[in-house]
Amino acid sequence: MLDKMAATSRPTERATTQVVSARKLSLTFETNDGPVHALSNVDLDIGKGEFVSFIGPSGCGKTTFLRVIADLEQPSSGEISVNGMSPGEARKARAYGYVFQAAGLFPWRTIEKNIALPLEIMDYSAAERAERVRSTLELVNLTGFEKKYPWQLSGGMQQRASIARALAFDADLLLMDEPFGALDEIVRDHLNDELLKLWARTNKTICFVTHSIPEAVYLSTRIVVMSPRPGRVTDVIESTLPAERPLDIRESPEFLEIAHRVREGLRAGHSYED
Amino acid sequence: MTGLGDRFIPVMTILLGIVAAWYIGAYALNAPFQRGLNERAGETPGFVEFVGQTMSQPKPTLPAPHQVAVNFFENTFLRSVTSARSLVYHAWVTLSSTLLGFAFGTVLGIAIAVGIVHVLALDRSLMPWIIASQTIPILALAPMIIVVLAAVGITGLLPKALISTYLSFFPVAVGMVKGLRSPEAINLDLMRTYNASKAETFWKLRLPASVPFLFASMKVAIAASLVGAIVGELPTGAAAGIGAKLLNGSYYSQTIDMFSALVAGSIVAALLVTAVGATGRVVERAMGARPA
């Protein structure tokens, strides 16, 4: 079913420039309470320039899938390629930036030094580092906060700094694991808006894990609905919303229609039962 | 009330209580000897005079606080610092081996912690030995270290410093293992997504994250170092140092000397712990810590 859906939408573009491609991907964690099937037979293709959201209740494997792409978890069976390489090779080639649930800035580094961290590790020259720190800070609207320490910034600003850190080097793929989950709704709306603009400007491919239906619908070109026990994909929904999305698009009938389909998908996966 | 007043009054109250109890104790412990002395001399002093006598014996069982204070003052401020009777001289001798031993102990403790965190075999094997090493009473071990090292021709500062090292590496090793493992999983994952090497993860993440743990354990370690240096002076028959002063005092029942040596030791300990704490605060502030 998924293959068919992937094939019917934008077929030429998708076929040639696959950023992530998973086939029958499964991952089982062995725990003291027996095996936990975090991912079961996941088939999914993500094309270049897409904004794909993963939505589902806890335990559905959405974060695990992102971590497999990032080579932070090893699949038990099945195949996955990232930029045509194995996840391990892609990680060594620094093919992606990863934004975690918490900002995870290093408290002993100023904001500019935090953003320079990946650049230092990847051996960028000092001049190049300064230029990239400046431009990414501008991208996330944090110009002027270069010399501040993380504790001097609000939670939303810290998360923006961590996005800047993931954007600072040339990775075309951005993996975001519930980056705004810990923020209040007002800040979250604002950051969603900024993220869309940033995506439009940078032309990156974004994989975005969330458990908020409005957030998924507002941001994505495609929404992957997942469900737990075993973690699997139950539906993939193409967004019909235009590329230009003001915040009040969320009251349009089209938006509500897509949100309704996501909710249906979650219900079909028995996500509301417990 | 200001913060100073808040702390000053309770601290002074406790101090006054201790001094009062000390005076009562000095009277009670010194009275029997003084009474015998007076009987043999056939003197019958009044109560006030008798109390005065118990507080002014040259070799009292428990010297009164003012006797210790006078002795401490004379031997600290009124003597040339190179004189063998100067407490400054003895404190310096002990301090130098304390600092040397502390430096060795800190380096050794950090090295052990780095090994434990990075090498699985060391993680599994080393910790029980480290803990066992601290269960051996240092009083039993110190003479052996001194004698063995003297047999191979090493005497003076180094053997004492090694006893300090033996006591001080332990808190640093334990604290640094915890500190080097303190980064959260997402920070370690982050370094992995950058394909950072173990060395880069150590220098850029583990080591800076461990700094607060390092200073907390160095505070314990420097106090342990001082104890080690003093204990190290006891079996050597050392001519100088706070330990030697204590030992000589006990040989010749110079209780006042012993007490003022103890006071000197406590002052050195307080200064050292305060200095480590202050250095820690300066370093943490320089690393962007939120001012407390």
Interface residues (C-beta under 8 A of the other chain):
Chain A: A70 D71 L72 R91 K92 R94 Y96 G97 Y98 F100 Q101 A102 G104 F106 P107 W108 R109 T110 L117 P118 E120 I121 M122 Y149 W151
Chain B: E184 I186 N187 D189 L190 M191 R192 T193 Y194 N195 A196 E200 K204 L205 P208 A209 V211 M287 G288 A289 R290
